[in-house]
Amino acid sequence: MTTIDRIRRLIGILAASAGALLALAAASPALAATARVPVYGPPAGTAPAQVPAQVRTVIVAGMAGWQITLIALAAALAAATVAVVLDRARTARRAAAA
C-alpha cells in the first residue's frame, strides 16, 4: 500500500467520522426538543371555564455546554489529524530525497 493510498484512506475515514459527528450534532437539539410538557386538567371541583389559561413560554439562548465541548473536541481532533498527516508526509518526502 502506497503512502497516497494510506492518506486517501485516512481522509475517507475522517470524512465519514466528521459526517457522523455533524449528523449527531444536528439531530441532538431536535431529540432534546421532543420532551413533552405534562398538561394538567382543572383543579378538582372547578368548572373548566373558571380556570385561567396557562401560557408556557420557553426561551433558550446561547449554546449548551455539551455542544461547546463537542465543537472543541472535534477541532482538536481535526488539528491533531492534520498535524500527523503533514508530519508523515514531510518524513516520507525527506526519506525519499535521501
C-alpha positions in Angstrom: 0.0 0.0 0.0 1.5 3.3 -1.0 1.5 6.5 1.0 -1.1 8.1 -1.2 -3.4 5.2 -0.6 -2.9 5.4 3.2 -3.6 9.2 3.1 -6.6 8.7 0.9 -8.0 6.0 3.3 -7.3 8.2 6.3 -9.1 11.2 4.7 -12.1 8.9 3.9 -12.3 7.8 7.5 -12.0 11.3 8.7 -14.7 12.5 6.3 -17.0 9.7 7.4 -16.4 10.5 11.1 -16.9 14.2 10.5 -20.2 13.4 8.7 -21.4 11.2 11.5 -20.4 13.8 14.1 -22.2 16.5 12.2 -25.3 14.4 11.9 -25.3 13.7 15.6 -24.8 17.4 16.4 -27.6 18.4 14.1 -30.0 15.8 15.4 -29.3 16.3 19.1 -31.3 19.6 19.6 -34.3 18.0 17.8 -34.1 15.0 20.0 -34.0 17.2 23.1 -37.0 19.2 21.9 -39.2 16.2 21.8 -39.7 16.2 25.6 -43.4 16.6 26.3 -44.7 19.0 29.0 -47.4 17.4 31.1 -50.7 19.1 30.7 -52.8 19.1 33.9 -56.6 19.5 34.0 -58.5 22.0 36.0 -58.4 21.7 39.8 -60.9 19.4 41.4 -64.3 20.9 42.0 -64.0 23.8 39.5 -65.6 24.2 36.1 -63.3 24.4 33.1 -64.4 28.0 32.4 -63.2 29.2 35.8 -59.6 28.1 35.2 -57.4 30.8 33.8 -55.4 29.9 30.7 -51.8 28.9 31.3 -49.2 30.2 29.0 -45.9 28.4 28.9 -43.0 30.3 27.3 -39.7 28.7 26.7 -36.8 31.0 25.9 -33.5 29.4 25.2 -30.4 31.4 24.4 -26.8 30.6 23.9 -25.2 27.2 23.4 -25.3 24.2 25.7 -22.1 23.2 27.4 -22.0 19.8 25.8 -22.2 21.4 22.3 -19.2 23.7 23.1 -17.3 20.6 24.4 -18.2 18.7 21.2 -17.0 21.5 19.0 -13.7 21.9 20.9 -13.2 18.1 20.8 -13.8 18.0 17.0 -11.5 21.0 16.4 -8.7 19.4 18.5 -9.1 16.1 16.7 -9.0 17.7 13.3 -5.9 19.7 14.2 -4.1 16.7 15.6 -5.0 14.6 12.5 -3.8 17.3 10.1 -0.6 17.7 12.1 0.1 13.9 12.0 -0.7 13.7 8.2 1.6 16.6 7.5 4.4 15.2 9.7 4.2 11.8 8.0 4.2 13.4 4.5 7.2 15.5 5.4 9.1 12.5 6.8 8.2 10.5 3.7 9.5 13.3 1.4 12.8 13.5 3.4 13.2 9.7 3.3 12.6 9.7 -0.5 15.1 12.6 -1.1 17.8 10.9 0.9 
